Amino acid sequence: TAIAKAMLPLAHKLHAEKPFDLVDAQFFWPDGPAAMHIAKALNLPFSIKARGADIHYWTTVFGCREQIIEAAQKAGGLLAVSDAIKADIASLGVKAGKIRVHRTGIDRSLFCLPTEPHDMLRERLQVPIYEALLVSVGALIPRKGQAFVIEAMAKLPDARLALIGEGEDQQMLGKLAHELGVAERVHFLGSMPHAEIAHYLQAADVAVLPSSSEGLANAWIEALACGTPLVITDTGGAREAMKSAASGRIVERNADAIAAAVHELLMEPPHREAVASTVADYSWQANGAALVAHWRHLLDRKA
């Protein structure tokens, strides 16, 4: 409500200058309820997209859950990043028929198969060719589970790990790496531009992200587009992203399972072309076209 009240004067001004057709929220909390109030004030239809934590986490918070459900029920249409998230929204008492799956978009000009040989990519990143490179892209927070990957490094003596992202767990993760004797092989790279993330994913042997919850993580699709197989947990749309054995492995959320899956992929690596082909239909162009089709559907229903 506070966000809607703060935004309404500007929304009224912009709507008067060039009328809107609808209000669109690209995250369920707090955007969804705010969009509901603004749309009501402007007498417009509205849509909300669910991505993962906005459904998995915020619906467990008192006061948020009720607002999320109200907004979902009153929206003209809803989007979900995966079939799994669609089912989670429906479980809140929302009609499944009003929810469309809207897949993640990625920049295909960056996240693609490398044009350089693998050893040249490694040389540029100063990673010895005789070592396996694991990459984990995500905020350093408990939900992402990087601690399990660091624990797995103790069982993978010929690998090094690049952690891309920032967050509250960094100090704890650094301490854990020292305690396990793997600190020299665990690198905290912080936040990076997308182009640099793509270089690491292209050079990596495996991308690892043992999250406790996800919708359909961009990091999954970006890694696969670079030809890098995944080791991830069975959460959200994981099974929708992992279309074949070439995509990688879905594992239990513990160090032993992660280490075993990584070892298996290193012993018999899938062809990078086969990995990339599993996400050939993910792009910003496809994502944008599907979003516009959704908006047009809402406006046609209103008419």
N, C-alpha and C positions, 0 to 999 in steps of 0.2 A: 504494500500500500504506500509506503514512504517513497519508494522509487517512482511509482506511478504519479503521486502528487508532485514530485520534483520535476518529472518529465512532461506533465500535461500542458503547462503553458507553452513549451516549445512545440509539442505535438500539435496543439491547436493552431499555433502560428504557421507551422509548415503545411498543415492540412489546408488552411485557408489559402495559402499561396499556390499550392499545387496538390489537389486532393489525393489522398492515399486510396488504394483499393482494399488493402487489408493490413493487419498488423502481424508480424512474424517474429517469434522468439526462437532463438537457436540454442537455448538451454532451458531446462525445466525450472531450475531454482537459482536465483530469484526471478529470472526473466519471465517465466510463464505466468505467474499471478499478476505481475506488473503489466504484461501484455493484455491480460484479460480486462483489467481495469481501464487501460487506455483505449482498448477496442470498444468497450461499452460506452465510454464517454464520447467517442467519435462515431458511434453506431456503425461499426465495421466488423467483419468477420476476423477471426484470428487463428493462428496456427502455432504449435509448439513442437520443438524437436527434443527428443530424449537421447542422451549420449552414453549414460552409464551411471556415474556417481550421482547425477542429479536424481536418478530413480533409486539406486541401491542404497545410497547414504541418506539423502535428505528426507526420504519418506520414513526414516527411523527417528527423525528429530521431531519432538512434540511441537506443534504449532506450524511446522512446515508441511507435514504430511497432508493435513486437512486442506491447506491452500493448494497444494499440488493436485490433489484429487479433484477439487472444485474446478480448477483451471482446465484439467484434462477433460472433465465431463462437459464443460461449457464451450470448449474449443470447436471450431468448425471442422478441423482436421488435425491429426497428429502425425509426426514422423518419428521413426526409431532407426538407429544405426544398424540394427540387426534383428533377425527373427526372435532371438532370445530376449532382447529388450522389448520388442513388441509384446511378447507373452508376459513380461513383467508388468508392463503398463496395463494390459488387460486384467491381470490379477488384482489390480486396484479397484476393479469394478467398472472399468471403461470398456465400451463396446469395441471389440477387435476390428469390426468393419470400418471404423473411422481412422485406423492406424495404418500408415504406409511405411514400408521399409525403405530407407533412404541411405544408400551405401556411402561409405567414406570416400572423399575425393583426395587425390594426391597429385603432386606436381610431377608429371611424367618426364619433364625436361631435366629434372634433378634426380629423381628416384627411378633409376633404370639400370640395365645391365652395364657394367663398366666397358669402356672402349680400350682401356689399357690392360696389359697382362697383369696377373695377380701379383707377381713379384715386384713390379714397378709400383703398384699401389702400396704395397707393404713398405717399400723403400722410402716412398714419400712420407709415410707416417712413422718411419723409423721403428718398424716392427720387424724383428728377425723372421725370415721366411721359414725357419725351422720351428717356430712357435705358432700354435693356434691362436687366433684372435677372436675373443668373444666380445660382443657389444651389447650393452643394455641401455636403451633409450627411455627415459621417463623421470619424472620428479622423484627426488630421493625422499620418499615418504613411506610409512609402514605398508600401505596398501599395495605398493609396487613390488615389495619383497626382495629388494637387492641383497638383503642380508643372506638369503638362501643361496644366492649366486656366489657370494664371497665364500660362504662355507663350502660350496661345491668346488671352489678353486683349490682347496686343500687336497682334493682328490683328482685334480687335473694338473699335475706338475709341469706339463709342457705347454700350458696355455697362459695367456694374459688377458685381463679383462679391462675394457674401456667403459666407464660409467659416464653417460652423457645426461646431464640434468643437474638441478640444484634442489635443495630442500632440507627440511629439519633433521633428517637422519644422517647427514653427511659426517658429523663428528663421531656418531656411534658407529657408522660403517667403517670409518678410518681406523677407529680403535679395534674393531673386530678383525680387520685385515691384519693389523699388527699382532694381535693375540694369536692368530692362526698361522703366522709366519708367511703370509702371502702378500704383504704390503708392497713389495717391490714389483709384484705382477698385477697390481690393481691400481688403475689410474683414474682419478677423478678429474674429468675434463670440463665440468661445469656446463652452462648453457652454450649452445653453438648456433650459428646460422644454419638454415636448412641445407645449404650447399655443402658445408663441412660435415654435417651429419651424414649426408649421402655418401661422401668419400669414405667415411668409416664403415658404413654398411656395405659398400661395394668391396672393401678390403677384408671384411670379416668372414670368418668361417661359419659362425653361428650367432644368431641374435637371441638373447635370453631375457624373458620378462615374466617372472612368476607372480603375477598380480592376484590379489584376493578377489577383485572385481574389476570388470571392464565392460564396455559396451561392444565396440569393435574398434580396437585401438589403431590409430593412425600408424603408430610405430610398427605394428605387425605388418600392415600392408606395405609400408615403405621399405621394410627389410626384404620382404618377398619380391617386391618389384626390382630390387637390386640383385636378385638371385641368391639371397642369403636365407637359408632355412631357419625355422624358429624352434625354440624350446619354450613352451608357454603352458600355463595351467588351464584347466577346463572351466573357464569362466566366460560369461556373456556369449559373444558370437565366436568364440575360439573355434568351434567345430565348423562354422560357416567359412572362416578364413582358411582353415587347414583342409584343403580340398583333396589332397592326396599325400602319399608318404613322402613325396618330394618336398612338400611344404615344411616338414619337420616332425616334431613330436609334441603331443600333449601329455603332461606328466603330473604326478602328485606334487604338492607344494612343500618339498623338502630337498635338502642338499643331495642326498643319495640318488633320488630319482633324476634330478637335474644333471648331475655328473654322469650318470649312466646314459642318459639320452644324448648329451653332448658327445661323449666318447663314441657312441654308436654312429652319430652323424660324421664325426671326424674320421672314423675307420672306413665308412662307405658314404662319402659325400655325394649328394644328388647333383646332377648337372644343373648349373646355374640357369640355363635356358629353361629347363623343366620347372624350376622353382618360380621363375618370373612369369611363366605362362599361366600359372594358377591365379594371377591377379591382373590379367591383361585387360579386363573390363573395368578396372578402377581408374578414374581420372577426374580432374576438375570439370572437364567438359561434360562427361556423363552425369556427374553430380549436379552441375548447374542445370542441365536439361531436365533432369528428374524433379528438381526443386520447382522450376517454372511450371512444369506439368501439374505438380501438386497444387500450386497457387491457382492455376487456371481452373482446375477441378473445383476448388472451393468457391471461386467466383461464379462459375457456371451453376453450381448448386444454389447460390444465393439468388441468381437471376431467375 
